[in-house]
Amino acid sequence: MTFFGSESFQKCICGDQRYRSANALISNQSIFTIQLVVRCTGIALEEHNAAITAIASLVIAVFTATLWHATKSMLKASADQSVAMERSIRQSARAATAMEEVAKYFSENVTILRERTAKQMRSYLSVIVFEGSYQERQRNIRFEARPLILNTGQTPAHKVGFRAKAAILPTQLPNDFAFPLPDEIVGAATLGPHQNFIMNAAVAEFCDDADVGAIKVGSERILYIWGIVTYKDIFGDEQFTKFCHAMTWRPDGKIFGRFMTDYNEST
């Protein structure tokens, strides 16, 4: 049964209709009808107050449950979004770390490439046995060695200089031989790739003329020349080549030399 069909509402309306029949003037006033409906509605509301309160509570409960469900869904969506955001942040962090590794690897590759290019392109100076003179006192010639400096690299060597010393020493040098060198650096030239020039060093004193033949063949003593060549490559790096040669003469007068491993090294 609807609210306006309730017993209390209908009794109120019927009672007032009898009142309007007794007073025809009032029944013709529309405002009276409005007042009647309002008054009867109030009576019916008062009579059904408990039921209306229960219905209202039920409606509020349903609304509250609906709101709770919606709020729960929002919280779950928010939690899912938070998890997704955290996952995205972790992925971004991993991507950033990967990019750092790539940048580091690229930098290392550039460094390695530069080093390898420098090694391939830089100048390399070698000192090889070339010429020499044996003592001839009557011509004022002492024992002298003239090695050849050769640039075997691909670019020029700059500020090429050397310090060298020659001496007549025992064929077998002692293990603690110091290889002393003069203080003065000779030369400051540029040597292009695959070019060469000759350096020289003569012994300081004449030896006994009777020993010249034995020295030439290196029976007990022999002519040594040792030294160091310094230079700069095209990258501005300081480089050096140390050398030591022992020299003899063959019966046909040609020079024969050998490299002494104790004093041969280079950068």
Secondary structure, DSSP 4 states (H G I P E B T S, - for coil): --GGGSHHHHHHHHHHHHHHHH-HHHHT-HHHHHHHHHHHHHHHHHHTHHHHHHHHHHHHHHHHHHHHHHHHHHHHHHHHHHHHHHHHHHHHHHHHHHHHHHHHHHHHHHHHHHHHHHHHHS--EEEEEEEEE--BGGGTB--EEEEEEEE-SSS-EEEEEEEEEEEEEESS--TT------SPPEEEEEE-TT-EEE--EE-SSPPPGGGHHHHHHTSSEEEEEEEEEEEE-TTS-EEEEEEEEEEEE-TTS-EEEEE-GGG-EE-
